[in-house]
Amino acid sequence: MGIIVVGTGVASRPASQRMNKSGAYGPTSSSPTLLPVWTPDPAFSGTNLVEHQLVVDRAGIIDITARMVVTANSLGGTVTGYIYRNNASIKSASSNTVSTIGLDIAGIVVAQGDLIDMRVSNNFGTVAIGDVGTYLQFVAA
């Protein structure tokens, strides 16, 4: 009796994507606000960047790595960075100094068309989010 092999194909995984901040931004709202003006990273050819958000190309599980560089914080206010999936926060971290906020999160289940973005809030003072070093990326887990 012979061996029958069925379904040997490997399921496709979400394409790796990365966007880099382009230009500084001064958040003024205490509510999370979409961080604007991004460029696709040429090293991540699968990047689908639409209106400041990464669009997932297929279902799967992803690991997100993100950095938000706070380049100015005049009064030591609390700056909070967020990662959102489909308009819902899935990660946040805060700082009240000039620093880099890490926003890494692993094992996120996504569907085709899901939107992944970075948002920021500032409770008071003059704050700037720098372009150099601020990025959002994900890779298939």
Secondary structure as UniProt FT lines:
FT   STRAND          17..21
FT   STRAND          33..34
FT   STRAND          38..40
FT   TURN            42..43
FT   TURN            45..46
FT   STRAND          49..50
FT   TURN            51..52
FT   STRAND          53..55
FT   STRAND          60..73
FT   TURN            74..75
FT   STRAND          79..85
FT   TURN            86..87
FT   STRAND          88..95
FT   STRAND          99..102
FT   STRAND          105..110
FT   TURN            112..113
FT   STRAND          115..122
FT   STRAND          127..129
FT   TURN            132..133
FT   STRAND          135..140
//
